[in-house]
Amino acid sequence: AVLPSTSVPGAASVQTTVSVPPPPPPSPPVPASVPVPVPVSVPVPVPVSVSVSVPVSVPVPASVPPDVAQAGESHPFPQVSLASLQPEAAAETLARLSLSEDAALKVLLRRWDIDAQDLGSRDPCGRLAELGLRCEREEGRLSNVRYFDRPVLLRLADRSGARRFAALGALDESYGTIDLPEGSELVPVAAIEAIWTGDYTVVWQPPPTGAAVIGPGSSGESIRWLRRLLAEVPGLSLADNESGIYDRTLSAGVRQIQGARGLQPDGIAGPRTLIQLQNAIDMTGNPRLSRASAAVTSPAPSQVQAHLQTAAEPAKVPAAP
């Protein structure tokens, strides 16, 4: 395009030419938007998990007799408190725990699996020889009772002076178990010491010959029995040569077991030595105070018969020379 000229005074006339670009070509037509088919989500049937209760066969335990079911359970029994031995209540408590000597001894014999019917009231201990047992009367403290480690009869203090006893069937650091005809009761050790005179009777099993002391001059059968037991003591190193003579070797073995057990080593096997010898080899058939069960029941008649037969038939040993 040519622009008109402009006159400027005193200046030459100038003609300016400006080049104008042509208009852009028209845009090609845009095609109309064509709708694109969108896939429609069609629900697909999904199998549903249905839980069905199916009865399962569970083995049912067979019924257990009550005595078997409770075999592993501790048997509960009453505990005597220290308060029940205070002056205002002591008489009633002692009356319940104390028995006559023959009645207490019958209860104690249950620890030996013996159901004694009648021991006699005059000398009940004298009847024990028929059962292969003996009584040993001692005096001391509970530490002495623990030393023998056998159920014992305790002589109880009685203001009237009557001879009253309690059957001590088990003993630990805190409680003693007093056995009664109808059961057992736990009594604190401090209470036992308060009502006890210090006198007690140990029931033990002598040799089959019935000898309470074995030494020089004893029967060959008793000596052989002693030699056989000494040969079983761990660490004693005494051979059993089946000799019925009480020689120096046997006497030395007796002194060795006496020294090891805190006894006077005189080389003579009396009741204390024989009891400790049985303890050293853990001789079967002897109830132990330290590991007795809490409560005890009367043995079956078959057990009593077997015990009587064993007591009447001593072990076979060679004849004395």
C-alpha positions in Angstrom: 0.0 0.0 0.0 1.2 3.5 -0.8 0.7 6.0 2.0 0.0 9.6 1.1 3.0 11.9 1.1 3.4 14.4 3.8 4.8 17.9 3.1 7.3 19.0 5.6 8.3 22.6 5.3 11.9 23.0 4.1 12.2 19.3 3.3 12.0 17.3 0.2 8.9 15.4 -0.5 9.4 11.7 0.6 7.2 8.9 -0.5 7.2 5.8 1.8 6.1 2.4 0.7 5.0 -0.1 3.4 4.7 -3.7 2.6 1.7 -5.4 4.3 1.7 -9.2 4.5 -1.3 -11.0 3.0 -3.9 -12.4 5.2 -3.3 -16.1 6.3 -5.1 -18.7 4.3 -8.3 -20.0 6.0 -8.0 -22.9 8.4 -9.2 -26.2 7.0 -12.5 -27.2 8.4 -12.3 -29.3 11.5 -14.2 -32.5 11.3 -17.0 -32.8 13.8 -16.2 -34.8 16.9 -17.4 -38.3 16.3 -18.5 -40.0 19.5 -16.3 -43.0 20.3 -18.2 -45.9 21.7 -17.2 -46.6 25.3 -17.3 -50.2 26.5 -19.9 -50.7 29.1 -18.9 -52.8 32.2 -21.2 -55.7 32.3 -21.3 -57.4 35.7 -20.1 -60.9 35.4 -21.6 -63.4 37.9 -18.9 -64.4 40.5 -19.3 -67.7 42.4 -20.0 -66.9 46.0 -18.1 -69.0 48.6 -20.7 -70.4 51.0 -19.3 -72.0 54.2 -21.2 -75.0 55.2 -20.9 -76.4 58.7 -19.8 -80.0 58.5 -19.9 -81.9 61.8 -16.4 -83.2 62.7 -16.0 -86.3 64.7 -14.0 -85.5 67.8 -12.9 -88.3 70.0 -14.6 -88.0 73.4 -12.4 -89.1 76.4 -13.7 -92.1 78.2 -15.1 -91.5 81.6 -12.4 -91.8 84.3 -13.1 -93.1 87.8 -12.9 -90.3 90.4 -10.0 -92.0 92.3 -8.0 -92.3 89.1 -8.8 -88.8 87.8 -7.7 -87.2 91.1 -4.5 -89.3 91.5 -2.3 -86.5 90.4 -4.0 -83.8 92.5 -2.9 -82.9 96.0 -5.3 -84.1 98.6 -6.5 -81.1 100.7 -6.8 -81.5 104.4 -7.1 -79.1 107.4 -4.3 -77.0 108.6 -3.9 -76.2 112.3 -3.1 -72.6 113.0 -0.9 -71.3 115.8 -3.9 -69.4 117.2 -5.7 -72.7 117.8 -3.0 -73.6 120.3 -3.3 -70.5 122.4 -4.4 -71.1 126.0 -8.1 -70.5 125.3 -8.3 -73.0 122.4 -5.4 -75.4 123.1 -7.4 -77.9 125.1 -9.8 -78.5 122.2 -7.1 -78.7 119.6 -5.0 -81.1 121.6 -8.1 -83.3 122.3 -8.6 -83.6 118.5 -5.0 -84.3 117.7 -3.9 -86.6 120.5 -4.6 -90.3 120.9 -3.8 -93.1 123.3 -0.5 -94.8 122.6 -2.1 -97.9 121.0 -4.5 -95.9 118.9 -1.7 -93.6 117.7 0.5 -96.6 116.9 -2.3 -98.2 114.9 -2.6 -95.0 112.8 1.2 -94.8 112.4 1.4 -98.4 111.1 -0.7 -97.4 108.1 2.5 -95.7 106.9 4.0 -99.2 106.8 0.9 -100.5 104.9 -0.2 -102.4 108.0 -3.8 -102.3 109.3 -3.3 -103.5 112.9 -6.6 -104.5 114.6 -5.6 -104.8 118.3 -2.2 -103.9 119.7 -3.2 -103.9 123.4 -3.2 -100.9 125.7 -0.5 -102.1 128.1 2.5 -102.6 125.7 1.5 -101.9 122.1 5.1 -101.8 121.0 5.6 -105.3 122.3 3.2 -106.6 119.6 5.2 -105.2 116.7 7.6 -108.1 116.7 4.8 -110.2 115.2 4.8 -107.8 112.3 8.6 -107.7 111.9 9.0 -104.3 113.4 10.4 -102.8 116.6 9.9 -99.6 118.7 12.9 -97.4 119.8 12.1 -94.8 122.4 14.1 -91.6 122.2 14.2 -88.1 123.5 15.3 -85.0 121.7 14.3 -82.3 119.3 12.7 -82.3 115.8 16.3 -82.3 114.4 16.7 -85.7 116.0 13.4 -86.9 114.6 14.6 -85.7 111.1 17.8 -87.7 111.6 16.0 -91.0 111.9 13.7 -90.1 109.0 10.9 -92.4 110.1 7.3 -91.8 111.1 7.3 -91.5 114.9 4.9 -91.2 117.8 5.2 -87.9 119.6 4.4 -87.7 123.3 2.2 -84.6 123.8 2.2 -82.4 126.9 -1.0 -83.0 128.9 -1.9 -81.0 132.0 -3.7 -83.9 133.5 -0.6 -86.1 133.1 -2.3 -88.6 130.8 -0.1 -90.3 128.2 -1.3 -88.8 125.0 0.4 -89.2 121.6 0.3 -88.0 118.0 1.4 -89.9 114.9 3.8 -87.8 112.9 3.7 -89.3 109.4 5.5 -86.6 107.4 7.7 -83.6 108.1 9.1 -80.8 106.0 10.7 -77.4 106.9 7.4 -75.7 107.7 4.7 -78.3 108.6 4.3 -81.7 110.1 1.5 -84.1 109.1 -0.3 -85.5 112.0 -2.2 -88.7 111.0 -5.5 -89.4 112.6 -8.0 -92.3 112.3 -10.2 -90.2 110.0 -7.5 -88.4 108.0 -4.6 -86.1 108.5 -3.9 -82.5 109.5 -1.1 -80.1 108.8 0.5 -78.6 111.9 3.1 -75.8 111.8 6.5 -76.9 113.1 6.4 -74.2 115.8 3.1 -75.6 117.0 4.5 -79.1 117.2 7.4 -78.0 119.3 5.0 -76.1 121.6 2.8 -79.1 122.4 5.5 -81.8 122.4 7.4 -83.1 125.4 10.5 -84.1 123.5 9.8 -87.9 123.9 9.2 -89.9 120.8 9.0 -93.5 119.6 10.7 -94.6 116.3 9.2 -97.6 114.5 11.8 -99.4 112.5 12.5 -102.8 110.8 15.2 -104.9 112.4 17.0 -107.8 110.6 14.9 -110.9 109.8 16.4 -112.5 113.0 14.8 -109.7 115.1 18.2 -108.7 116.6 18.3 -105.1 117.6 22.1 -105.2 118.1 24.7 -107.0 116.0 28.3 -107.4 117.1 30.8 -110.1 118.1 28.9 -113.1 119.4 25.8 -112.4 117.3 24.3 -115.2 115.2 25.8 -115.9 111.8 22.6 -115.1 110.1 22.4 -111.6 111.6 26.1 -111.0 110.8 25.7 -112.1 107.2 22.6 -109.8 106.9 24.7 -106.9 108.2 27.6 -107.7 105.9 25.3 -107.8 102.9 23.8 -104.4 103.6 27.2 -102.8 104.2 28.4 -104.1 100.8 25.6 -102.1 99.2 26.6 -98.8 100.8 28.0 -96.5 98.0 31.7 -95.7 98.6 32.1 -98.1 101.5 34.1 -100.7 99.5 33.3 -103.6 101.7 33.0 -106.9 99.8 30.3 -109.4 100.8 32.3 -112.6 101.5 29.2 -114.3 103.1 31.1 -114.9 106.3 29.1 -115.2 109.5 32.0 -114.1 111.7 32.1 -110.6 113.1 35.7 -109.9 112.1 37.9 -106.7 112.0 36.9 -105.9 108.4 33.2 -106.0 109.3 33.8 -103.9 112.5 35.8 -101.4 110.4 32.9 -101.1 108.0 30.4 -100.5 110.8 32.7 -97.7 112.2 32.9 -96.1 108.8 29.2 -95.9 108.4 28.8 -94.7 112.0 31.3 -91.9 111.4 29.7 -90.9 108.2 26.3 -90.6 109.8 27.4 -88.7 112.9 27.3 -91.7 115.4 29.9 -92.8 117.9 32.1 -95.1 115.9 32.3 -98.1 118.3 32.0 -100.8 115.7 28.8 -102.3 117.1 25.6 -102.1 115.0 22.8 -101.0 117.3 19.3 -99.6 116.4 20.6 -96.1 115.4 23.4 -97.6 113.3 21.0 -100.1 111.6 18.4 -97.4 110.8 21.1 -95.2 109.3 22.5 -98.2 107.3 19.0 -98.8 105.9 18.7 -95.1 105.0 22.2 -95.1 103.3 21.1 -97.8 100.9 17.5 -96.5 100.6 16.2 -99.9 101.7 12.8 -100.7 100.2 9.7 -101.0 102.4 10.8 -98.4 104.9 8.6 -95.3 105.0 10.6 -92.0 105.1 9.4 -89.0 107.1 11.0 -86.6 104.7 9.4 -87.8 101.5 6.1 -89.3 102.8 2.9 -88.4 101.0 0.8 -85.8 102.8 -2.1 -88.1 103.7 -2.3 -91.8 104.0 -5.2 -94.3 103.8 -5.7 -97.7 105.2 -4.1 -100.5 103.1 -6.0 -103.2 101.4 -6.2 -106.5 103.2 -4.0 -108.1 100.5 -1.2 -105.6 101.3 -1.5 -106.5 105.0 -1.3 -110.2 104.3 1.7 -109.7 102.0 3.5 -107.7 104.7 2.8 -110.3 107.4 4.1 -113.1 105.1 7.3 -111.1 104.4 7.9 -110.6 108.1 7.4 -114.3 108.8 9.7 -115.4 106.1 13.1 -113.8 106.4 15.5 -113.6 103.5 17.4 -116.8 102.6 21.0 -116.8 103.9 23.6 -119.6 104.2 23.5 -121.5 107.4 25.8 -120.3 110.2 29.1 -122.1 110.6 
